[in-house]
């Protein structure tokens, strides 16, 4: 009788672990983001049209190495940003049009910011932020995030454009989804260059608007805000909402603003808004809410990690918004759900 072998059987290669494959995909998402950001930084979409274009022509327009650009674009083709055709030729897809600067759906500025050295080097220290419970931007760059922006105009410009993109896109549903019928004057606090405000004013011809942000931001307002039919109904004011806001508005809109600030600073800003409100007015926070309990909300939860790392801000739940409102002399009246961001409506308590 033969003795059975105790060594493992070798019946061929073992199949790849599904968990390992999926984790590999998750780990390498940073490569995907880097490719999208590189295409945005180079201005590839701006140099292309729907018509097929040889990579050598695109490379001349964006001043890139043709072979390296081909390698980038063939990777972007797998993300459906471009279509790869024979002969190293590419055409821009519908999705890729959102990387154009002139697209109404443009996210080019945000893609550039997410790929910037300031952003990527900060997010690399997420584990340290989790250990300490606070932002690491100052540790990485030697100065707090808002001081860094003031001292680095080039980075600040990319950041401002990125925030304009994400704010106007994520909160776009409020343009038609929120009832501004009884509002006469809307003050857009921290409104960046005014892209969102221009959309709201265009959709609601009875509204007057005030764009309010830092002087260096509102000095370069979005062209849409200066077009006929909107410009005459809007004035631009500059200042810091940590100090004050313009008085007399019926509604104060803060779109993707208070998530950048901790509770104490948020209360400070909301208190200024309450003090400036016209009788019967409202404060409108357009934000991506974290669910109050266990529920999927990927956008809010990962944005929350970015806030943790950068600026001691956070994405909030409905209950957390109610708490900062109460501290500000306001009351959470209702939450109006949107496609991504919701409108948290606050009134005087």
Buried (B, 14 or more C-beta within 10 A) or exposed (E): EEEEEEEEEEEEEEEEEEEEEEEEEEEEEEEBBBBBBBBBBBBBBBBBEEEBBBBEEBBEBBEBEBEEBBEBBBBBBEBEBBBBEEEBBBBBBEBBBBBBEEBEBBBBBBBBBBBBEBBBEBBEBBEBBEEEEBBBBBEBBEBBBBEBBEEBEEBBBBBBBBBBBBBBBBBBBBBEBBEBEEBBBBBBBBBBBBBBBBBBBBEBEEBBBBBBBBEBBBEEBBEBBEEEEBBEBBEBEEBBBEEBBBEEBBBBBBBBBBBBBBBEBBBBBBBBBBEBBBEEBBBBBBBBBBEEEEEEBEBBEEBBBBBBBBBBBBBBBBEBBBBBBBBBBBEBBEBBEBEBBBBBBBBBE
